[in-house]
Amino acid sequence: MTPSHIEHIAIAVTDLDEALQYWENVMGLKCYAIEEVTDQKVKTAFLKCGETKIELLLPTCPESTVAKFIEKNGGRGGMHHIAFAVENTDQALADAKAKGCRLIDEQSRLGAEKLHIGFLHPKSTLGVLTEYCCK
């Protein structure tokens, strides 16, 4: 299954207010939604640049995968993952697995903005955490 476009680029942050100040004041983008995704232990903020979204990820507890990413990154945030829009997340995951990719998610789950999401393991994607998502 071929992605239709980049749905979003996710950036892990240690301070959401500071990050929003940069993205809004320096880059001129506007935050249009802030949401907590309880099962992923993150608070998200979304901005748009053209048709592509920027998703800021703030961990809500030290056990979250985003908190662990920040810790591995020397306590700094940074680019966390890239998400591609697909017609069917479960089919895209199955196709990737059939092509030899290691999956984090065998089946899609509900993510921010009520998207159906699923991740490919970065050990199978040249070090880039990759997400498939669809409405």
Secondary structure, DSSP 4 states (H G I P E B T S, - for coil): ----EEEEEEEE-S-HHHHHHIIIIIT---EEEEEEEGGGTEEEEEEEETTEEEEEEEESSTTSHHHHHHHHTTT--EEEEEEEE-S-HHHHHHHHHHTT--BS-SS-EE-GGG-EEEEE-GGGTTT--EEEEE-
